[in-house]
Amino acid sequence: MNQKNQMEVLIDGKVYKLSGAEEEMYLQRVAAYLNGKIANLREEEGFSRLSADYQAVLLQLNIADDYFKEEERAKRLEEENSGLEKQIYSLKHELIRTQMELDNTKAQITGDTTKLERERETSDLVKPETERKKYKKKGEVD
């Protein structure tokens, strides 16, 4: 069971007691965000002349606007992440294919090298006999 934390936060010059499962630092960040939004709205011409209800609605609209913008940003980042994951999968597939081609080429080279070495050995065995035949033709004796 989550333990409830109790803390005080300052919002728009007033102290509020809050309790919840969140850490105090988190709630302080939320309060700082609200204070920033309120300060930005107060800088707007005419805001202070509006009724308290209308000011509250404007604050809520601004917060909702931030929320929807961040929600859209998160959606774009998720789509970008999905595209990057697909690209990584494709690159891994290409890497595996290239590694298999490299392995096949290495095996072919190894086979060709072995074949060449056998041909040299056979050639070296035949060569002395061929050399002896050359000398015999010239009139030399073994």
Residue, then its C-alpha position, 0 to 999 in steps of 0.5 A: m500500500n502506498q504511503k501518503n506524503q503530506m507537504e506544503v506548496l506555495i502557489d500564487g503566493k498562497v500556501y496549500k497543504l497537499s497529500g499524495a503518493e508522489e514525492e515532495m520534489y515532484l509536487q514542488r515541481v508541479a507548483a513551480y509550473l503553476n506559478g510560472k503559468i500564472a506569472n506568464l498570464r499576469e504579464e498579459e495585458g488585461f489579465s488582471r482586470l478579468s474576474a477570478d473565474y475567468q482568470a482560472v479558466l484561462l489558466q486551465l486552458n493554458i495548462a490544457d494547451d500545454y498538455f495537448k502539445e506535449e501529448e502530440r510531441a510524445k506521439r511524434l516521438e513514438e512514431e519516430n522511435s518506431g521508424l528507427e526501430k524498423q530501420i535498426y531491424s533492417l540494418k541488423h538483417e542486412l548485417i546478418r546477410t552480409q556476414m553470411e556472404l562473408d562467411n561463404t566467401k571465406a569458406q570458398i577462399t579456404g576451399d580454393t586455397t586447399k585445392l591450390e595446395r593439393e595441386r602444388e603438392t601433386s605438381d611437386l611430385v610430378k616435377p622431379e620425375t619430369e626433370r629426370k626425364k629431361y636429363k635422360k633425354k640429354g644423355e645424362v644418367d641418374 
